[in-house]
Amino acid sequence: MTLRRSAVLAAAAVLLLSGCTSFVDTVTARNGADAEASALDEGGCPDRRAEPDPERPEISLDFRLADDRRSVTGTETVVFTPDLDVRELVFRLVPNGPDSAPAGNRLVVDEVRGDDVAGGRYEAAGAVDPGGLYVVELEGELAAGESTEVELDFSLALGAGGFDRFGVDGEVSWWASGAPLLAWEPGVGWAQDPFVDVGGETATSPVADTVVTVSAPEDLTVLMTGVRAAPSAPQEGRRTWTSEEPVARDVGVAAGPFATTDVTTPGGTRLTTGVLPGGDVSGDVLSAWTASAITDLESFLGPFPYGTLTVALLPDHGGGIEYPSMIFEASPSREVLVHEVAHQWFYGMVGNSQFRDPWLDEAFASWAEAVVDPGSGLVSEDALTSPGPVGAAMDEYESTRSYFRQVYDKGGAALLAAQRAAGEEAFDAAIRCYVDATAWSIATPTDVYRVLDDLPAALDVLIDAGALGKDDVPG
Ligand SMILES: [Zn+2]
């Protein structure tokens, strides 16, 4: 996610300061980290990018956008094979968070089914009614390595369009994190972090082999995460759109009178951009911006993580939000777009707890944008001396403004300074090592520490900025 600078100030002005909920760090061993630690501990980087966990969840999402385009009903089917013993499944209901619900967004679980299912309950977790988490209780313990299938029916209300993951504005409707989000952190357990009244993400989710189906009024074009097939023929005024993405942590969907442009990048990524009538940027320009962002970022981060990327240009609400192989671009800004494309590596592929370690996606996306576009102004280098640690959790920021200042500005500036201190070539090689080793897992600051262990000048910069601390030293 990023906001244009003016939008940050506006958001900060209207958001009330929230009381901080203390966060008990229950992090223990992390399977993903342990798996790649062995390669890194042996003194080298992996020869190639890590593969996604073959036991990852299989998720099918079936959405139906209502004729009035203001609500979605759906069914989510999850086949889940935990790597730790569990007695329940936990889903995060992102639309019910305090930063989304006031606009009228709401997600309700209507029914849950499954051979092993005993029932379901909501937990508030700092969100509005009916709650921020939905817990599916199992009849008994599900042992690590065993599978269960759970089906949830849900209803999603879309609120007034704004800079958010859900909304309706004119003829376009969009939603992301719009279904119950499986909140599993492999090797750690359920991510039950509280919601906070700060304008940023707080979810953690594993990559999943995902199929998305969207039924929408026939006059709308649907853009979404994944490889999209041609829509069905119209039937009773509706068309059905389907896509697949084998490594999606979440999905984004936008439905509207989009005109689409398809191009293939030099690296082979199939790119689809969608522009509404009267959009601020033409499809050709948006595609050219996106294709060059991918090529520029690939030059130091390695191949684009997905086979496809879809960019929906929404009405100008002042920023952009990233989803796996999908971007909601709510600002006609090339710099914001580069930041969101960088998130396809940092968040999409290299996952993180967006609650516990928001800097792992936001500071890295900010840094990557600044490398591609020196002087774009999204990262201000003098932020390095501003107060507060880069590496705080989401409940430790007193406002959206301080969150952006510390994580985006200071975090991006710290990574630029670390790159300069270590030498560009050595730093870029270390980051490439981090990206390849932690691909498709949930990375941690310890993983960053480990790849920089031989670059003490870079490590010193990140320690001074409060990005890394003594808890992050590899054991
Ligand atoms: Zn961002």
Residues whose N, C-alpha, C, O or C-beta is under 5 A from the ligand:
A	BS01	ZN	M1 T2 E362 A365
